[in-house]
Amino acid sequence: MTETASAAVPVAVCQFAPTASREGNRDRIAAMTVEAASRGARLVVFPEYSSYFVNPMDETLAANAETLEGEFVSTLTTLAADHGVVIVAGLVERASDARHVHNTVVAVRGDGILATYRKQHLYDAFGQTESDWIEAGELEPATFEVAGIRFGLLTCYDLRFPEVARTLVDAGAAALVVPAEWVRGPLKEHHWTTLLAARAIENTTYVVAADHPTPVGVGHSQVIDPQGVVIAGVGVHDGIAVAVVERSAIDRVRETNPSLRVRRYAVTPR
């Protein structure tokens, strides 16, 4: 068996509720990183808006936005170095004007940023208008590698657009990482769990998803295997779930179900 085929990465999804306290959020991330690393995780995933969050959104987002060289990313880098892990987390990043921000996800190792993703599809749905405050990112796939397995980044509402996941798979991703703040509402928990499984099944990939807990989010952060089976998960409160992403499992599923290889359509951005 080759080294690539035997690659395996223990991953942790960390479900917590970010607040308007940037320092408090960093402290919570630090504590959960310690716990996740102690349980063997090498990739630790936190939700969307982990650096700062208010509900409903308002002008304080811009006032609390940071650059990628700011305190939040610097803290993640130090934590990653101290515990020998890669950390994925969402932050409020400064954008091109004083009112708007980017809804950004970074993947950070101890020696710096591995990948940056700025949310493409803004949540102007279900009575929300994220575009009032957020500037959309470019249509570029963001991936990074841990121990021979390539991971791809998308965020929350992007989950409803299968083309985003497919472009990441076309860029080599074998696992999809989904930081989210999946807002509660009628059938929203059903949508969340169904779409996570669908993205795993149709792309024959793992899905690693971290949400906010109730009462704002739906919770149910999960790790899902390439056949759509939940192999680890959290309920509706704060918590951590750990599972292993295995290259051999991806290869077995893709051998049995070669849907990626035989498909007749490609994704074209517009």
C-alpha angles and dihedrals in degrees: 000000000000123000090247093051091051094048115130130174123193106219131193128203111205115202116198140138113250115211140191089277107094091187092048091051092051090049092051091049090050093052093047092047090055091052095044092049091048087056091055102262118155095180117045118191126198130185133269115279092023093151096054136352138175129174116241098029117241144160092296088080091072092042090056099039118122138198122244086258091055134109097275098056090039089056091049091051092051092047091049091051094046094051103031095241141120113240126205118193141153122243141179104248128191114258137195097289138036096251102047133060136190119251094222136181122199132192108209134189127185091269096049146282117344098183140358126204126185114200112261103191113051120212101251092147142089090035095308127117108196090165089071086074108015131072113213121240131233123279095253125128113239117206138162136182132237120182095335097315121107118220127196128209129226132151135229109282089034085073089075090061109071091193091071092058092043093054088053091051089048086054090057103269115154093179131035120219115205119186106186150171095203102189117227121245142119109329092350094124088051091050092049097051094040095050093046090054092044093053089051095047099044093047097035088230138124116257119211110191130179120188138176114263125242142313093045099022129036095239116207097128106187150181110218126191126227091270093055097258118142105234097175134007150159127231125225099299134067113295150123129248123191129198138154124253107210125195091206091059091053091049093049093051093046091050091053095039109030094178094136091054098047099041117122101206135072130199117257117190119226 
